[in-house]
Amino acid sequence: MKSFNYTLAASISGWLLTIMVLISELYEPFKTLLANTFTHHWVGKIIITLAVYIIIGMFTKKDYAHAYRDNITSMSIILLFYVIHYFV
């Protein structure tokens, strides 16, 4: 049995969450779709991110060395987006 690939799963799910945050803030129908489907748009983002994390972690074999840097980058993009969004 393969071991769970935590690093690649964290990297891909982190980037997916970043993309969903940006899309939901810039494209209202996507935010509404998540809210209507999962009762709240953040609940939808978390469920989708968690599902991708589990699927990627279970079905990938090779470890990914750059996951921590990728997660910091994706979190920084979200932070930067909200800072810019606040001032504009």
KETIPA-34042 format. One line per 10 residues: number of its first residue (from 1); their letters; for each residue y, x, z of N, C-alpha, C. Coordinates in steps of 0.001 Angstrom, whole numbers, plus 500000, padded with zeros to 6 digits. Layout:
NUM = A = Y:X:Z:Y:X:Z:Y:X:Z; ...
END
This chain:
1 = MKSFNYTLAA = 498816:500836:500000:500000:500000:500000:501243:500878:500000; 502209:500508:499201:503453:501265:499134:504253:501067:500413; 505019:502091:500765:505912:501919:501897:507198:501241:501433; 507882:500623:502348:509109:499891:502025:510213:500889:501698; 510880:500706:500581:511930:501610:500130:513279:501116:500663; 513610:501525:501888:514829:501064:502550:516097:501517:501835; 516126:502761:501398:517372:503306:500865:517758:502689:499528; 516830:502575:498614:517154:501960:497326:517470:500474:497508; 516737:499804:498369:516987:498388:498628:518383:498188:499212; 518791:499059:500133:520122:498956:500726:521205:499229:499694
11 = SISGWLLTIM = 520973:500198:498836:521960:500539:497818:522163:499400:496829; 521085:498884:496294:521197:497817:495290:521743:496531:495912; 521272:496172:497089:521774:494948:497708:523236:495098:498128; 523641:496303:498504:525050:496539:498835:525952:496370:497624; 525506:496902:496487:526287:496729:495257:526292:495281:494805; 525173:494591:494968:525123:493179:494610:526100:492368:495460; 526139:492648:496752:527075:491953:497630:528514:492238:497226; 528805:493472:496883:530153:493830:496430:530536:493026:495195; 529637:492954:494242:529907:492214:493009:530095:490726:493299; 529251:490171:494163:529382:488742:494490:530681:488449:495221
21 = VLISELYEPF = 531119:489346:496110:532386:489148:496816:533544:489133:495829; 533569:490111:494934:534654:490184:493966:534655:488980:493031; 533486:488606:492534:533421:487453:491625:533833:486172:492338; 533351:485982:493566:533671:484728:494258:535150:484624:494611; 535819:485751:494797:537250:485701:495085:538089:485545:493826; 537578:485980:492700:538344:485914:491460:537972:484724:490584; 536806:484133:490817:536311:483030:489991:535842:481905:490910; 536701:480961:491129:536469:479886:492099:535190:479073:491854; 534797:478786:490604:533549:478030:490412:532308:478730:490984; 532286:480056:490971:531148:480770:491559:531121:480579:493070
31 = KTLLANTFTH = 532273:480653:493692:532367:480428:495142:531945:479000:495495; 532370:478058:494677:531997:476661:494889:530502:476450:494701; 529928:477089:493692:528482:476999:493473:527712:477521:494689; 528122:478663:495210:527460:479199:496406:527615:478254:497591; 528817:477715:497772:529063:476804:498893:528249:475516:498766; 528178:474980:497570:527414:473737:497370:525912:473965:497512; 525436:475129:497122:524006:475409:497171:523538:475802:498565; 524349:476583:499279:523914:477160:500559:524752:476716:501754; 525522:475680:501644:526405:475113:502671:527669:475923:502920; 527684:477197:502626:528884:478031:502730:528695:479223:501806
41 = HWVGKIIITL = 529784:479685:501198:529647:480770:500220:529126:482055:500843; 529481:482341:502095:528961:483566:502730:527475:483443:503058; 527032:482262:503418:525597:482051:503660:524820:482313:502371; 525346:481835:501251:524709:482073:499960:524645:483547:499617; 525741:484261:499851:525763:485698:499562:524743:486437:500414; 524640:486076:501675:523697:486744:502580:522253:486454:502173; 521948:485213:501839:520574:484861:501441:520182:485586:500158; 521072:485605:499175:520775:486304:497917:520628:487804:498160; 521529:488375:498947:521466:489811:499245:520190:490160:499992; 519812:489360:500960:518592:489611:501724:517351:489502:500836
51 = AVYIIIGMFT = 517329:488511:499956:516187:488364:499044:516060:489563:498122; 517172:490040:497577:517139:491217:496706:516711:492448:497495; 517204:492583:498719:516827:493713:499575:515315:493757:499787; 514736:492621:500112:513292:492563:500370:512497:492823:499090; 512900:492210:497989:512166:492388:496731:512234:493835:496265; 513423:494422:496250:513565:495817:495805:512813:496751:496739; 512935:496524:498026:512259:497389:498991:510750:497347:498884; 510205:496188:498598:508760:496051:498525:508170:496583:497224; 508906:496456:496132:508321:496742:494831:508797:498036:494180; 509541:498845:494887:509913:500154:494353:509248:501230:495188
61 = KKDYAHAYRD = 508921:502320:494548:508144:503350:495218:508980:504574:495578; 509756:505060:494635:510482:506300:494836:511684:506092:495754; 511900:507033:496644:513034:506967:497548:514309:507341:496795; 515417:506786:497213:516699:507001:496546:517621:507738:497501; 518009:508944:497155:518730:509827:498073:520205:509489:498207; 520786:508776:497264:522228:508542:497279:522613:507188:497872; 521724:506527:498541:521977:505171:499013:523107:505121:500032; 523180:506067:500930:524217:506024:501952:525595:506190:501330; 525730:507090:500377:527002:507271:499679:527335:506015:498887; 526352:505404:498249:526583:504174:497489:527060:503047:498391
71 = NITSMSIILL = 526476:502925:499578:526878:501855:500486:528292:502057:500997; 528661:503281:501268:530030:503561:501700:530995:503243:500567; 530644:503584:499352:531492:503288:498198:531642:501790:498003; 530563:501049:498075:530645:499601:497859:531441:498922:498973; 531284:499361:500204:532082:498795:501304:533561:499143:501137; 533835:500337:500648:535218:500749:500413:535871:499911:499325; 535110:499566:498300:535640:498723:497224:535994:497340:497760; 535126:496769:498600:535423:495460:499193:536679:495549:500060; 536777:496565:500891:537949:496743:501750:539211:496901:500920; 539164:497743:499915:540316:497961:499047:540722:496678:498337
81 = FYVIHYFV = 539741:495910:497881:540043:494644:497218:540816:493714:498148; 540364:493569:499399:541031:492660:500320:542395:493183:500753; 542560:494484:500857:543874:495042:501184:544858:494747:500052; 544438:494982:498811:545287:494684:497667:545549:493191:497581; 544517:492392:497797:544646:490929:497747:545648:490432:498816; 545672:491075:499956:546577:490683:501031:548036:490949:500653; 548294:492081:500031:549673:492453:499728:550189:491911:498409; 549328:491398:497566:549806:490894:496259:549881:489398:496266
END
